[in-house]
Amino acid sequence: MKIAFIGHKRIPSREGGIEIVVDELASRMAARGNRVVAYNRSGHNVAGSEYDGMANGRNKRFIYHGVNVISVPTFEGKGLAALTSSFFATLQAIKARPDVVHYHAEGPCVMLRLAHWAGLRTVATIHGLDWQRAKWGRFASTYLKLGERTAATCADEVIVLSRNMQEYFKNTYGRDTRFIPNGISRKESVPVDEISTKFGLDKDGYFLFLGRIVPEKGVHYLIEAFRKVHTDKKLVIAGGSSDSSDYQQHIQEMAKGDPRIVLTGFVQGRMLQELFSNAYAYVMPSDLEGMPMSLLEAMAYGNCCLTSDIPECAEVVEDKALTFPHGSVDDLAETLQKMADDPVMVERYKSEAADFITGKYSWDSVVDQTLALYADEEDGE
């Protein structure tokens, strides 16, 4: 099949969970003999300058794991990057006439209507209700909601990542969707090295949050709660901002004065592996999620995890992790203290995490189901 991906920022990169998902799907589908193109946004790629979207003033093309990656014109600015890149990517896809165009996230789905009018088969994956995110103003939220409605009314198939989202689309739009969660592979742990040299971190010496520093991730709850915890363990907050520099500055101000709180900024590669491999526990205090890839990764590294009790997290961890009522700083602080005081309990959760999560979610299964959906085959879901 000829398959086009639109909606991610750039692959390869770890700019967000969507990029990880598109990377996995596109490269695995290409390995099965499909002709796959991924339309990247122009601009700098955190994976390295060799993957940047421009070369000598022209949009760059390159092959990555068998995937034909094409950078499209992108106007930088809050809300404009997704709009412009998905518009130009859709125009190129219409010209190329793939068998299916797979859109990811609500904003890019506004342009799905163009592909639909052009007679292309379209699939939309809704990773979360992006219009609810605190970082967006009224116009951007309205635009994102339009993308959601476009997917619900125009896409040949809509994929959701949680049962809760499946109910939302049925109740809101009367739209049947396909539940195909993300996959994960077992991760190999690595010993402490770079994180000790750069941040003074030791194995089991810190609680870890890893993700984008945006309001819906609840990092402010975590810092406020951690200040109430009596422990010599540190709190590591790893990640960069995403259209939320004011919030990131707020987090930096909150962290001041507590030497136990370490802000690493964006991490990838060996340092990211070390952070996941050597954490005492992983914490995700989010108010809003789709299906958090960082949570799956944390468990695949064998971490004891603590998450808010929102359905998108609770569905993933079941009884193999600790949860707290989302938004409750006191309950979060109480659970963190309990974890700090009970290493035997933490170790018990660690011992079960990797087997559980890799047994529950498989990339091979995700690719099988998605390709069947592309070809309009029934799989009984």
Secondary structure, 3 states (H helix, E strand, C coil): CEEEEECCCCCCCCCCHHHHHHHHHHHHHHHCCCEEEEEEECCCCCCCHHHCCEECCEECEEEECCEEEEEECCCCCCCHHHHHHHHHHHHHHHHHCCCEEEEECCHHHHHHHHHHHCCCCEEEEECCCHHHCCCCCHHHHHHHHHHHHHHHHHCCEEEECCHHHHHHHHHHHCCCCEECCCCCCCCCCCCCCHHHHHHCCCCCCEEEEECCCCHHHCHHHHHHHHCCCCCCCEEEEECCCCCCHHHHHHHHHHHCCCCCEEEEECCCHHHHHHHHHHCCEEEECCCCCCCCHHHHHHHHCCCCEEEECCHHHHHHHCCCCEEECCCCHHHHHHHHHHHHHCHHHHHHHHHHHHHHHHHHCCHHHHHHHHHHHHCCCCCCC
